[in-house]
Amino acid sequence: MSKVKITLVRSLSGRPGIQRKTVAALGFKKTNHSIEKELNPAVSGMIDTVRHLLKVETI
């Protein structure tokens, strides 16, 4: 599997609860926080759910 660098670039203000929970499950604490994850089907699905809030880069 490949690794991806994910950055939360949009705020969670006014977002539905499912999107807030998905962002928290990915491990984000605040806006402009970056994390690295192994890309697997579960992580890929979470990224697709909140793609409009994230910036995703392949490592």
PDB file of N, CA, C and O in Angstrom:
ATOM      1  N   MET A   1       0.831  -1.188   0.000  1.00  0.00           N
ATOM      2  CA  MET A   1       0.000   0.000   0.000  1.00  0.00           C
ATOM      3  C   MET A   1       0.874   1.251   0.000  1.00  0.00           C
ATOM      4  O   MET A   1       2.012   1.228   0.470  1.00  0.00           O
ATOM      5  N   SER A   2       0.334   2.324  -0.526  1.00  0.00           N
ATOM      6  CA  SER A   2       1.061   3.586  -0.569  1.00  0.00           C
ATOM      7  C   SER A   2       0.675   4.459   0.626  1.00  0.00           C
ATOM      8  O   SER A   2      -0.335   4.222   1.289  1.00  0.00           O
ATOM      9  N   LYS A   3       1.485   5.450   0.879  1.00  0.00           N
ATOM     10  CA  LYS A   3       1.203   6.388   1.956  1.00  0.00           C
ATOM     11  C   LYS A   3       0.700   7.689   1.351  1.00  0.00           C
ATOM     12  O   LYS A   3       1.079   8.062   0.240  1.00  0.00           O
ATOM     13  N   VAL A   4      -0.160   8.373   2.099  1.00  0.00           N
ATOM     14  CA  VAL A   4      -0.665   9.673   1.681  1.00  0.00           C
ATOM     15  C   VAL A   4      -0.502  10.660   2.828  1.00  0.00           C
ATOM     16  O   VAL A   4      -0.583  10.296   4.001  1.00  0.00           O
ATOM     17  N   LYS A   5      -0.272  11.911   2.463  1.00  0.00           N
ATOM     18  CA  LYS A   5      -0.238  13.003   3.429  1.00  0.00           C
ATOM     19  C   LYS A   5      -1.553  13.742   3.270  1.00  0.00           C
ATOM     20  O   LYS A   5      -1.889  14.196   2.176  1.00  0.00           O
ATOM     21  N   ILE A   6      -2.300  13.865   4.367  1.00  0.00           N
ATOM     22  CA  ILE A   6      -3.624  14.476   4.347  1.00  0.00           C
ATOM     23  C   ILE A   6      -3.581  15.714   5.230  1.00  0.00           C
ATOM     24  O   ILE A   6      -3.094  15.662   6.359  1.00  0.00           O
ATOM     25  N   THR A   7      -4.091  16.825   4.715  1.00  0.00           N
ATOM     26  CA  THR A   7      -4.134  18.078   5.465  1.00  0.00           C
ATOM     27  C   THR A   7      -5.579  18.564   5.521  1.00  0.00           C
ATOM     28  O   THR A   7      -6.263  18.614   4.498  1.00  0.00           O
ATOM     29  N   LEU A   8      -6.037  18.919   6.710  1.00  0.00           N
ATOM     30  CA  LEU A   8      -7.370  19.496   6.883  1.00  0.00           C
ATOM     31  C   LEU A   8      -7.273  20.984   6.558  1.00  0.00           C
ATOM     32  O   LEU A   8      -6.661  21.745   7.307  1.00  0.00           O
ATOM     33  N   VAL A   9      -7.876  21.402   5.439  1.00  0.00           N
ATOM     34  CA  VAL A   9      -7.731  22.788   4.989  1.00  0.00           C
ATOM     35  C   VAL A   9      -8.996  23.622   5.175  1.00  0.00           C
ATOM     36  O   VAL A   9      -8.942  24.846   5.057  1.00  0.00           O
ATOM     37  N   ARG A  10     -10.116  22.996   5.459  1.00  0.00           N
ATOM     38  CA  ARG A  10     -11.369  23.729   5.673  1.00  0.00           C
ATOM     39  C   ARG A  10     -11.857  23.494   7.095  1.00  0.00           C
ATOM     40  O   ARG A  10     -11.597  22.444   7.683  1.00  0.00           O
ATOM     41  N   SER A  11     -12.554  24.456   7.635  1.00  0.00           N
ATOM     42  CA  SER A  11     -13.082  24.387   8.985  1.00  0.00           C
ATOM     43  C   SER A  11     -14.267  23.421   9.066  1.00  0.00           C
ATOM     44  O   SER A  11     -14.927  23.145   8.064  1.00  0.00           O
ATOM     45  N   LEU A  12     -14.521  22.922  10.254  1.00  0.00           N
ATOM     46  CA  LEU A  12     -15.663  22.033  10.484  1.00  0.00           C
ATOM     47  C   LEU A  12     -16.904  22.788  10.951  1.00  0.00           C
ATOM     48  O   LEU A  12     -17.929  22.167  11.231  1.00  0.00           O
ATOM     49  N   SER A  13     -16.831  24.105  11.040  1.00  0.00           N
ATOM     50  CA  SER A  13     -17.973  24.900  11.470  1.00  0.00           C
ATOM     51  C   SER A  13     -19.152  24.699  10.526  1.00  0.00           C
ATOM     52  O   SER A  13     -19.017  24.851   9.312  1.00  0.00           O
ATOM     53  N   GLY A  14     -20.285  24.364  11.080  1.00  0.00           N
ATOM     54  CA  GLY A  14     -21.495  24.206  10.299  1.00  0.00           C
ATOM     55  C   GLY A  14     -21.585  22.907   9.522  1.00  0.00           C
ATOM     56  O   GLY A  14     -22.507  22.735   8.724  1.00  0.00           O
ATOM     57  N   ARG A  15     -20.654  21.989   9.734  1.00  0.00           N
ATOM     58  CA  ARG A  15     -20.663  20.713   9.011  1.00  0.00           C
ATOM     59  C   ARG A  15     -21.528  19.701   9.753  1.00  0.00           C
ATOM     60  O   ARG A  15     -21.652  19.772  10.975  1.00  0.00           O
ATOM     61  N   PRO A  16     -22.131  18.757   9.023  1.00  0.00           N
ATOM     62  CA  PRO A  16     -22.935  17.713   9.672  1.00  0.00           C
ATOM     63  C   PRO A  16     -22.084  16.852  10.610  1.00  0.00           C
ATOM     64  O   PRO A  16     -20.867  16.758  10.455  1.00  0.00           O
ATOM     65  N   GLY A  17     -22.738  16.237  11.567  1.00  0.00           N
ATOM     66  CA  GLY A  17     -22.052  15.422  12.565  1.00  0.00           C
ATOM     67  C   GLY A  17     -21.252  14.281  11.982  1.00  0.00           C
ATOM     68  O   GLY A  17     -20.181  13.962  12.500  1.00  0.00           O
ATOM     69  N   ILE A  18     -21.734  13.651  10.915  1.00  0.00           N
ATOM     70  CA  ILE A  18     -21.018  12.526  10.322  1.00  0.00           C
ATOM     71  C   ILE A  18     -19.682  12.980   9.751  1.00  0.00           C
ATOM     72  O   ILE A  18     -18.702  12.236   9.809  1.00  0.00           O
ATOM     73  N   GLN A  19     -19.627  14.191   9.199  1.00  0.00           N
ATOM     74  CA  GLN A  19     -18.370  14.707   8.671  1.00  0.00           C
ATOM     75  C   GLN A  19     -17.407  15.038   9.812  1.00  0.00           C
ATOM     76  O   GLN A  19     -16.208  14.784   9.697  1.00  0.00           O
ATOM     77  N   ARG A  20     -17.909  15.595  10.896  1.00  0.00           N
ATOM     78  CA  ARG A  20     -17.073  15.895  12.066  1.00  0.00           C
ATOM     79  C   ARG A  20     -16.483  14.613  12.646  1.00  0.00           C
ATOM     80  O   ARG A  20     -15.303  14.573  12.995  1.00  0.00           O
ATOM     81  N   LYS A  21     -17.298  13.573  12.747  1.00  0.00           N
ATOM     82  CA  LYS A  21     -16.832  12.299  13.288  1.00  0.00           C
ATOM     83  C   LYS A  21     -15.820  11.631  12.369  1.00  0.00           C
ATOM     84  O   LYS A  21     -14.873  11.004  12.845  1.00  0.00           O
ATOM     85  N   THR A  22     -16.009  11.755  11.062  1.00  0.00           N
ATOM     86  CA  THR A  22     -15.071  11.175  10.101  1.00  0.00           C
ATOM     87  C   THR A  22     -13.714  11.863  10.205  1.00  0.00           C
ATOM     88  O   THR A  22     -12.679  11.196  10.198  1.00  0.00           O
ATOM     89  N   VAL A  23     -13.711  13.192  10.302  1.00  0.00           N
ATOM     90  CA  VAL A  23     -12.464  13.945  10.428  1.00  0.00           C
ATOM     91  C   VAL A  23     -11.766  13.565  11.738  1.00  0.00           C
ATOM     92  O   VAL A  23     -10.545  13.415  11.757  1.00  0.00           O
ATOM     93  N   ALA A  24     -12.510  13.410  12.818  1.00  0.00           N
ATOM     94  CA  ALA A  24     -11.924  13.012  14.095  1.00  0.00           C
ATOM     95  C   ALA A  24     -11.358  11.592  14.016  1.00  0.00           C
ATOM     96  O   ALA A  24     -10.308  11.310  14.592  1.00  0.00           O
ATOM     97  N   ALA A  25     -12.046  10.704  13.310  1.00  0.00           N
ATOM     98  CA  ALA A  25     -11.576   9.321  13.163  1.00  0.00           C
ATOM     99  C   ALA A  25     -10.288   9.251  12.351  1.00  0.00           C
ATOM    100  O   ALA A  25      -9.468   8.358  12.568  1.00  0.00           O
ATOM    101  N   LEU A  26     -10.101  10.178  11.424  1.00  0.00           N
ATOM    102  CA  LEU A  26      -8.855  10.234  10.670  1.00  0.00           C
ATOM    103  C   LEU A  26      -7.705  10.717  11.544  1.00  0.00           C
ATOM    104  O   LEU A  26      -6.545  10.442  11.235  1.00  0.00           O
ATOM    105  N   GLY A  27      -8.000  11.429  12.625  1.00  0.00           N
ATOM    106  CA  GLY A  27      -6.974  11.849  13.568  1.00  0.00           C
ATOM    107  C   GLY A  27      -6.663  13.327  13.575  1.00  0.00           C
ATOM    108  O   GLY A  27      -5.650  13.743  14.137  1.00  0.00           O
ATOM    109  N   PHE A  28      -7.519  14.132  12.958  1.00  0.00           N
ATOM    110  CA  PHE A  28      -7.268  15.573  12.925  1.00  0.00           C
ATOM    111  C   PHE A  28      -7.715  16.230  14.210  1.00  0.00           C
ATOM    112  O   PHE A  28      -8.733  15.862  14.797  1.00  0.00           O
ATOM    113  N   LYS A  29      -6.928  17.222  14.644  1.00  0.00           N
ATOM    114  CA  LYS A  29      -7.246  17.982  15.852  1.00  0.00           C
ATOM    115  C   LYS A  29      -7.741  19.385  15.522  1.00  0.00           C
ATOM    116  O   LYS A  29      -8.631  19.905  16.196  1.00  0.00           O
ATOM    117  N   LYS A  30      -7.161  20.009  14.472  1.00  0.00           N
ATOM    118  CA  LYS A  30      -7.530  21.382  14.128  1.00  0.00           C
ATOM    119  C   LYS A  30      -7.227  21.636  12.653  1.00  0.00           C
ATOM    120  O   LYS A  30      -6.620  20.800  11.984  1.00  0.00           O
ATOM    121  N   THR A  31      -7.647  22.774  12.161  1.00  0.00           N
ATOM    122  CA  THR A  31      -7.428  23.154  10.774  1.00  0.00           C
ATOM    123  C   THR A  31      -5.927  23.308  10.499  1.00  0.00           C
ATOM    124  O   THR A  31      -5.173  23.737  11.373  1.00  0.00           O
ATOM    125  N   ASN A  32      -5.511  22.965   9.311  1.00  0.00           N
ATOM    126  CA  ASN A  32      -4.115  22.993   8.844  1.00  0.00           C
ATOM    127  C   ASN A  32      -3.228  21.951   9.524  1.00  0.00           C
ATOM    128  O   ASN A  32      -2.003  22.047   9.455  1.00  0.00           O
ATOM    129  N   HIS A  33      -3.821  20.972  10.170  1.00  0.00           N
ATOM    130  CA  HIS A  33      -3.084  19.859  10.758  1.00  0.00           C
ATOM    131  C   HIS A  33      -2.873  18.810   9.672  1.00  0.00           C
ATOM    132  O   HIS A  33      -3.800  18.509   8.921  1.00  0.00           O
ATOM    133  N   SER A  34      -1.677  18.253   9.578  1.00  0.00           N
ATOM    134  CA  SER A  34      -1.353  17.242   8.571  1.00  0.00           C
ATOM    135  C   SER A  34      -1.032  15.918   9.240  1.00  0.00           C
ATOM    136  O   SER A  34      -0.438  15.881  10.318  1.00  0.00           O
ATOM    137  N   ILE A  35      -1.433  14.822   8.586  1.00  0.00           N
ATOM    138  CA  ILE A  35      -1.121  13.484   9.058  1.00  0.00           C
ATOM    139  C   ILE A  35      -0.724  12.629   7.870  1.00  0.00           C
ATOM    140  O   ILE A  35      -1.070  12.934   6.729  1.00  0.00           O
ATOM    141  N   GLU A  36       0.003  11.559   8.145  1.00  0.00           N
ATOM    142  CA  GLU A  36       0.368  10.588   7.124  1.00  0.00           C
ATOM    143  C   GLU A  36      -0.302   9.276   7.460  1.00  0.00           C
ATOM    144  O   GLU A  36      -0.257   8.825   8.605  1.00  0.00           O
ATOM    145  N   LYS A  37      -0.926   8.658   6.467  1.00  0.00           N
ATOM    146  CA  LYS A  37      -1.645   7.399   6.659  1.00  0.00           C
ATOM    147  C   LYS A  37      -1.293   6.433   5.551  1.00  0.00           C
ATOM    148  O   LYS A  37      -0.993   6.838   4.428  1.00  0.00           O
ATOM    149  N   GLU A  38      -1.333   5.142   5.878  1.00  0.00           N
ATOM    150  CA  GLU A  38      -1.269   4.113   4.855  1.00  0.00           C
ATOM    151  C   GLU A  38      -2.619   4.101   4.148  1.00  0.00           C
ATOM    152  O   GLU A  38      -3.665   4.116   4.797  1.00  0.00           O
ATOM    153  N   LEU A  39      -2.594   4.076   2.839  1.00  0.00           N
ATOM    154  CA  LEU A  39      -3.834   4.093   2.070  1.00  0.00           C
ATOM    155  C   LEU A  39      -4.385   2.681   1.976  1.00  0.00           C
ATOM    156  O   LEU A  39      -3.792   1.818   1.329  1.00  0.00           O
ATOM    157  N   ASN A  40      -5.517   2.447   2.618  1.00  0.00           N
ATOM    158  CA  ASN A  40      -6.233   1.176   2.536  1.00  0.00           C
ATOM    159  C   ASN A  40      -7.693   1.486   2.259  1.00  0.00           C
ATOM    160  O   ASN A  40      -8.070   2.658   2.279  1.00  0.00           O
ATOM    161  N   PRO A  41      -8.527   0.495   2.004  1.00  0.00           N
ATOM    162  CA  PRO A  41      -9.920   0.788   1.653  1.00  0.00           C
ATOM    163  C   PRO A  41     -10.686   1.591   2.706  1.00  0.00           C
ATOM    164  O   PRO A  41     -11.521   2.424   2.354  1.00  0.00           O
ATOM    165  N   ALA A  42     -10.417   1.355   3.981  1.00  0.00           N
ATOM    166  CA  ALA A  42     -11.122   2.086   5.033  1.00  0.00           C
ATOM    167  C   ALA A  42     -10.742   3.566   5.029  1.00  0.00           C
ATOM    168  O   ALA A  42     -11.610   4.438   5.080  1.00  0.00           O
ATOM    169  N   VAL A  43      -9.453   3.837   4.967  1.00  0.00           N
ATOM    170  CA  VAL A  43      -8.984   5.225   4.955  1.00  0.00           C
ATOM    171  C   VAL A  43      -9.432   5.919   3.670  1.00  0.00           C
ATOM    172  O   VAL A  43      -9.818   7.088   3.697  1.00  0.00           O
ATOM    173  N   SER A  44      -9.382   5.210   2.559  1.00  0.00           N
ATOM    174  CA  SER A  44      -9.809   5.776   1.281  1.00  0.00           C
ATOM    175  C   SER A  44     -11.284   6.184   1.321  1.00  0.00           C
ATOM    176  O   SER A  44     -11.656   7.228   0.784  1.00  0.00           O
ATOM    177  N   GLY A  45     -12.106   5.377   1.944  1.00  0.00           N
ATOM    178  CA  GLY A  45     -13.521   5.706   2.081  1.00  0.00           C
ATOM    179  C   GLY A  45     -13.753   6.926   2.949  1.00  0.00           C
ATOM    180  O   GLY A  45     -14.611   7.755   2.647  1.00  0.00           O
ATOM    181  N   MET A  46     -12.985   7.039   4.033  1.00  0.00           N
ATOM    182  CA  MET A  46     -13.113   8.214   4.898  1.00  0.00           C
ATOM    183  C   MET A  46     -12.664   9.481   4.168  1.00  0.00           C
ATOM    184  O   MET A  46     -13.281  10.537   4.307  1.00  0.00           O
ATOM    185  N   ILE A  47     -11.585   9.366   3.390  1.00  0.00           N
ATOM    186  CA  ILE A  47     -11.113  10.511   2.620  1.00  0.00           C
ATOM    187  C   ILE A  47     -12.166  10.944   1.610  1.00  0.00           C
ATOM    188  O   ILE A  47     -12.407  12.140   1.446  1.00  0.00           O
ATOM    189  N   ASP A  48     -12.797   9.989   0.930  1.00  0.00           N
ATOM    190  CA  ASP A  48     -13.830  10.322  -0.053  1.00  0.00           C
ATOM    191  C   ASP A  48     -15.024  11.015   0.586  1.00  0.00           C
ATOM    192  O   ASP A  48     -15.647  11.874  -0.037  1.00  0.00           O
ATOM    193  N   THR A  49     -15.349  10.651   1.826  1.00  0.00           N
ATOM    194  CA  THR A  49     -16.490  11.241   2.525  1.00  0.00           C
ATOM    195  C   THR A  49     -16.290  12.731   2.791  1.00  0.00           C
ATOM    196  O   THR A  49     -17.244  13.505   2.716  1.00  0.00           O
ATOM    197  N   VAL A  50     -15.065  13.139   3.101  1.00  0.00           N
ATOM    198  CA  VAL A  50     -14.798  14.533   3.450  1.00  0.00           C
ATOM    199  C   VAL A  50     -13.744  15.157   2.530  1.00  0.00           C
ATOM    200  O   VAL A  50     -13.005  16.048   2.950  1.00  0.00           O
ATOM    201  N   ARG A  51     -13.674  14.702   1.302  1.00  0.00           N
ATOM    202  CA  ARG A  51     -12.664  15.175   0.348  1.00  0.00           C
ATOM    203  C   ARG A  51     -12.703  16.691   0.165  1.00  0.00           C
ATOM    204  O   ARG A  51     -11.656  17.302  -0.051  1.00  0.00           O
ATOM    205  N   HIS A  52     -13.881  17.317   0.246  1.00  0.00           N
ATOM    206  CA  HIS A  52     -14.010  18.753   0.051  1.00  0.00           C
ATOM    207  C   HIS A  52     -13.379  19.569   1.190  1.00  0.00           C
ATOM    208  O   HIS A  52     -13.242  20.787   1.071  1.00  0.00           O
ATOM    209  N   LEU A  53     -12.995  18.906   2.294  1.00  0.00           N
ATOM    210  CA  LEU A  53     -12.365  19.578   3.419  1.00  0.00           C
ATOM    211  C   LEU A  53     -10.855  19.347   3.479  1.00  0.00           C
ATOM    212  O   LEU A  53     -10.157  19.969   4.279  1.00  0.00           O
ATOM    213  N   LEU A  54     -10.358  18.448   2.628  1.00  0.00           N
ATOM    214  CA  LEU A  54      -8.977  17.972   2.736  1.00  0.00           C
ATOM    215  C   LEU A  54      -8.134  18.323   1.520  1.00  0.00           C
ATOM    216  O   LEU A  54      -8.648  18.620   0.442  1.00  0.00           O
ATOM    217  N   LYS A  55      -6.819  18.280   1.729  1.00  0.00           N
ATOM    218  CA  LYS A  55      -5.855  18.271   0.638  1.00  0.00           C
ATOM    219  C   LYS A  55      -5.078  16.977   0.779  1.00  0.00           C
ATOM    220  O   LYS A  55      -4.500  16.713   1.833  1.00  0.00           O
ATOM    221  N   VAL A  56      -5.055  16.160  -0.277  1.00  0.00           N
ATOM    222  CA  VAL A  56      -4.440  14.830  -0.217  1.00  0.00           C
ATOM    223  C   VAL A  56      -3.256  14.799  -1.179  1.00  0.00           C
ATOM    224  O   VAL A  56      -3.385  15.167  -2.347  1.00  0.00           O
ATOM    225  N   GLU A  57      -2.100  14.357  -0.679  1.00  0.00           N
ATOM    226  CA  GLU A  57      -0.888  14.239  -1.484  1.00  0.00           C
ATOM    227  C   GLU A  57      -0.317  12.834  -1.332  1.00  0.00           C
ATOM    228  O   GLU A  57      -0.260  12.310  -0.220  1.00  0.00           O
ATOM    229  N   THR A  58       0.107  12.220  -2.431  1.00  0.00           N
ATOM    230  CA  THR A  58       0.747  10.916  -2.389  1.00  0.00           C
ATOM    231  C   THR A  58       2.207  11.096  -1.996  1.00  0.00           C
ATOM    232  O   THR A  58       2.886  11.999  -2.483  1.00  0.00           O
ATOM    233  N   ILE A  59       2.680  10.229  -1.115  1.00  0.00           N
ATOM    234  CA  ILE A  59       4.077  10.290  -0.671  1.00  0.00           C
ATOM    235  C   ILE A  59       4.874   9.240  -1.417  1.00  0.00           C
ATOM    236  O   ILE A  59       6.079   9.111  -1.201  1.00  0.00           O
TER     237      ILE A  59
END
